[in-house]
Amino acid sequence: MKLKILPYHQEEQWIRACQKGEAAAQRQVYDKYARRMLGVCLRYVADPFEAEDVMISGFMKVFDKVSQFKGEGSFEGWIRKIMVNEALSHLRRSKSIYLETDLEKADYEPDYHSLSSHLEEADLLQMIQRLPTGYKTVFNLYAIEGYSHKEIAEMLQINEGTSKSQLCRARVMLQQYLAESETEHKVMQYGNGK
């Protein structure tokens, strides 16, 4: 199988064609980015069928608003932002985001140094998926997407303290999951006589 690398101008041509409403270009953009954007949606919406619906709805918005893309930043980053916003809208509509506030714990930073690094990326992503929706949403927005607490508060219509609290609780839960995984790893390692 040969790897075909498209020139940068190819993406510009797709964008212009999408702005004209050309279905073939829309299909090419969808084919190029769908897999990655489904991954983005799955970080927020755990059910694969719902995540796919969110992604498809997101692409409909991409094609509807493609004339607003001004070429500032990457086209993929612009699509990603739409997908994140669409996932958040889905969570709001389904009332899946339950956010609590515990300001006393908001500045607590768990100690990750005591844990080994035997985890793979897939293991960590599975742990993130186990988080309650509110914790997972804030964690993804802050730690993965890079939004500030102020931006998250605006996006989710909460205050910054709630965002910080949710992140703190997500980190504490992840630390617990990591500790459990570490224990399981040691049991497997020593249980097999290694």
ChimeraX attribute file (.defattr): number of C-alpha atoms within 10 A of each C-alpha:
attribute: neighborCount
match mode: 1-to-1
recipient: residues
	/A:1	3
	/A:2	4
	/A:3	5
	/A:4	6
	/A:5	7
	/A:6	8
	/A:7	8
	/A:8	8
	/A:9	9
	/A:10	11
	/A:11	15
	/A:12	13
	/A:13	12
	/A:14	18
	/A:15	22
	/A:16	15
	/A:17	16
	/A:18	23
	/A:19	18
	/A:20	13
	/A:21	15
	/A:22	14
	/A:23	12
	/A:24	12
	/A:25	19
	/A:26	20
	/A:27	13
	/A:28	14
	/A:29	19
	/A:30	17
	/A:31	10
	/A:32	12
	/A:33	14
	/A:34	17
	/A:35	12
	/A:36	12
	/A:37	25
	/A:38	21
	/A:39	15
	/A:40	21
	/A:41	26
	/A:42	20
	/A:43	23
	/A:44	26
	/A:45	24
	/A:46	13
	/A:47	12
	/A:48	13
	/A:49	11
	/A:50	15
	/A:51	22
	/A:52	19
	/A:53	16
	/A:54	27
	/A:55	26
	/A:56	18
	/A:57	16
	/A:58	24
	/A:59	24
	/A:60	14
	/A:61	15
	/A:62	23
	/A:63	21
	/A:64	13
	/A:65	13
	/A:66	21
	/A:67	14
	/A:68	10
	/A:69	15
	/A:70	10
	/A:71	10
	/A:72	8
	/A:73	9
	/A:74	11
	/A:75	16
	/A:76	14
	/A:77	11
	/A:78	16
	/A:79	20
	/A:80	23
	/A:81	17
	/A:82	20
	/A:83	24
	/A:84	23
	/A:85	17
	/A:86	21
	/A:87	26
	/A:88	22
	/A:89	15
	/A:90	20
	/A:91	20
	/A:92	13
	/A:93	10
	/A:94	9
	/A:95	10
	/A:96	14
	/A:97	19
	/A:98	13
	/A:99	17
	/A:100	14
	/A:101	17
	/A:102	15
	/A:103	15
	/A:104	9
	/A:105	16
	/A:106	18
	/A:107	13
	/A:108	15
	/A:109	12
	/A:110	14
	/A:111	10
	/A:112	14
	/A:113	7
	/A:114	8
	/A:115	14
	/A:116	12
	/A:117	10
	/A:118	10
	/A:119	13
	/A:120	8
	/A:121	9
	/A:122	9
	/A:123	13
	/A:124	14
	/A:125	11
	/A:126	11
	/A:127	18
	/A:128	23
	/A:129	18
	/A:130	15
	/A:131	18
	/A:132	17
	/A:133	22
	/A:134	22
	/A:135	25
	/A:136	24
	/A:137	29
	/A:138	28
	/A:139	26
	/A:140	20
	/A:141	22
	/A:142	18
	/A:143	11
	/A:144	11
	/A:145	14
	/A:146	12
	/A:147	16
	/A:148	15
	/A:149	20
	/A:150	14
	/A:151	16
	/A:152	21
	/A:153	18
	/A:154	13
	/A:155	14
	/A:156	19
	/A:157	10
	/A:158	15
	/A:159	15
	/A:160	18
	/A:161	20
	/A:162	20
	/A:163	33
	/A:164	26
	/A:165	23
	/A:166	27
	/A:167	28
	/A:168	23
	/A:169	26
	/A:170	23
	/A:171	22
	/A:172	18
	/A:173	19
	/A:174	19
	/A:175	17
	/A:176	14
	/A:177	17
	/A:178	20
	/A:179	16
	/A:180	12
	/A:181	18
	/A:182	18
	/A:183	13
	/A:184	13
	/A:185	15
	/A:186	13
	/A:187	12
	/A:188	12
	/A:189	11
	/A:190	10
	/A:191	10
	/A:192	8
	/A:193	7
	/A:194	7
